[in-house]
Amino acid sequence: MYEDADRLLAEREERLEAELAELTRPPGEVGTISFGKRVGEGTSMAVDRLAAVSAQEHLLAMLDEVRRARRRVADGTYGACEVCGEPIPEGRLEARPWATRCVAHS
Ligand SMILES: [Zn+2]
């Protein structure tokens, strides 16, 4: 019944992992930048790094959610809210296949 969900989740997991790998790839140019001369650039780099860190945290949280949902597919509890056990509405699962909680408990 939830084979499609597992396939969707597997694809999602793969994409998130690729995005994370892209994000955490060490930048090759860092060694050649002079921080002394152009303060403006250094500042914007720091901001970029902060943005990257928060993007990474976001991706990791998403990945965690997807993996939890996949475990629930594996143990047969997928589609039921992990708090109240009520079925998660189909429309919600379609929009967020990684949802592990009903609307009331999300
Ligand atoms: Zn619930």
Residues whose N, C-alpha, C, O or C-beta is under 5 A from the ligand:
A	BS01	ZN	C81 V83 C84 G85 C102 H105
